[in-house]
Amino acid sequence: WDHLMRNLRSECLRGINLNYYKTLDRANLDDHSGLELARALGCFKEEERTVKFIQGVLYHLKRLNWDFGGPMEMVDAGCGPVPVLGLMAAVMDENVNVTCLEVNEVSAQMARQIVRNFGLEDRVKVIVADAMQYQHEVPIDLLVSETMYSALTEEPMAQILANLGQQLSSRAGMVPEYATVEAGVSRVDDTFKILHRIDPMMVVGSANFVRDPEEVARLTMEN
């Protein structure tokens, strides 16, 4: 998987002028919703999480093919500037049609260029849309949403799944199948005070917890 992710990152960003899109995003910062492009790109670098999502997508595509066959409708809600999950699905299975939703217009513009670079415009489309309101034209067979930034505090994953979860087909799968948020009480020494100023949601080391984290919220296909 490490080798795959290195190659995948290289291929996705081949021919992409990142400075152009970052500059364009900063210029439009007051006019768009969603994560800034730079922070969304940071999510793409989180290999462990991305690999788990890819594995989930491939599992459900295999299941849908095995049990049902035929065309499949996948929606990636909040694809960001690098629609890696939709691209992977389209590359691995010619029966899947992917709709990527992205509320940040600059991120969507970059995502479209990446799709064009892969030559997959016929089966992967990127739409500027609010996933909390979006209505798909047909039932969704596979719903994916990697909108977990900062413990779900900056991306509305619950609202996204509440909307799109009502549009699933009877055979549908969802990635993730569930998501939880845990909270605990921690000690903050000088080092973590510095980290806190950089990012208030910075995860602290387990040794610093006075009270171990406990689950405070859970999202599933049912809710």
C-alpha positions, -999 to 999 in steps of 0.1 A, spaced: 0 0 0 29 24 7 41 19 -29 6 23 -43 0 55 -24 33 70 -35 25 62 -71 -11 73 -68 -1 107 -53 25 112 -80 0 103 -108 -28 124 -94 -6 155 -91 12 151 -124 9 182 -146 -10 201 -118 2 236 -110 -5 236 -72 7 272 -68 -18 283 -93 -47 266 -75 -36 277 -41 -33 313 -52 -67 312 -68 -82 296 -36 -67 323 -14 -80 350 -37 -115 335 -34 -113 326 3 -142 349 13 -164 336 -15 -164 299 -10 -175 273 14 -158 241 25 -122 235 34 -95 257 19 -76 239 -8 -44 237 11 -60 220 41 -79 196 18 -46 187 2 -33 178 36 -61 153 40 -48 136 8 -14 131 25 -29 111 54 -20 78 38 -34 55 65 -69 69 64 -69 71 26 -59 35 23 -87 24 46 -112 44 25 -98 28 -7 -101 -7 8 -137 1 18 -146 13 -17 -130 -18 -34 -147 -41 -9 -181 -27 -18 -175 -27 -55 -165 -63 -54 -196 -71 -33 -219 -53 -57 -204 -70 -87 -206 -104 -71 -242 -101 -58 -258 -79 -85 -235 -71 -114 -243 -44 -140 -238 -6 -138 -233 10 -103 -238 46 -91 -212 59 -67 -213 93 -50 -182 108 -33 -194 136 -11 -167 161 -4 -141 148 -28 -117 178 -24 -91 188 -50 -79 153 -55 -108 129 -62 -87 98 -54 -116 76 -43 -137 82 -74 -107 77 -96 -97 45 -79 -132 31 -83 -134 40 -120 -99 26 -127 -107 -7 -109 -142 -12 -122 -156 -2 -156 -191 -7 -144 -191 22 -120 -202 57 -127 -189 82 -102 -203 116 -92 -179 137 -70 -194 165 -50 -173 194 -39 -186 228 -25 -153 246 -29 -152 258 -66 -114 260 -68 -110 225 -54 -136 212 -79 -118 229 -107 -86 212 -98 -104 179 -94 -118 182 -129 -84 187 -143 -71 156 -126 -100 136 -139 -92 149 -174 -56 139 -170 -67 104 -163 -90 104 -193 -120 94 -172 -144 123 -179 -170 98 -193 -174 80 -160 -162 105 -133 -178 139 -131 -171 166 -105 -201 188 -95 -199 220 -74 -227 212 -50 -236 213 -13 -237 176 -3 -262 185 25 -287 195 -2 -277 176 -33 -303 153 -49 -289 125 -71 -310 116 -102 -310 78 -95 -305 57 -63 -269 56 -50 -253 22 -48 -221 33 -30 -219 64 -9 -185 77 2 -177 107 24 -143 115 38 -155 146 55 -140 141 90 -117 171 93 -109 180 130 -132 155 147 -162 164 125 -161 200 137 -153 217 104 -170 194 79 -208 186 82 -205 148 78 -236 141 99 -257 164 77 -242 151 45 -250 115 55 -285 125 67 -292 138 32 -275 113 9 -283 84 32 -320 88 22 -310 83 -15 -294 49 -12 -305 19 -33 -316 -13 -15 -282 -29 -23 -261 1 -12 -229 3 7 -215 32 26 -179 41 34 -174 46 63 -200 22 76 -199 42 108 -179 70 124 -173 78 160 -161 109 179 -142 104 212 -133 130 238 -111 130 269 -95 152 294 -58 159 289 -29 178 306 -14 205 284 23 212 290 43 239 272 48 217 241 11 212 236 3 248 243 24 256 213 6 230 192 -27 243 204 -19 277 191 -11 262 157 -42 240 156 -67 239 185 -79 205 174 -43 190 175 -45 154 188 -25 151 220 -4 121 230 -21 93 250 3 99 279 -12 133 284 -47 121 290 -60 126 326 -92 108 316 -91 84 287 -112 93 256 -147 80 255 -172 78 226 -195 108 225 -210 105 191 -216 77 165 -228 80 129 -242 49 110 -262 42 79 -293 41 101 -290 77 113 
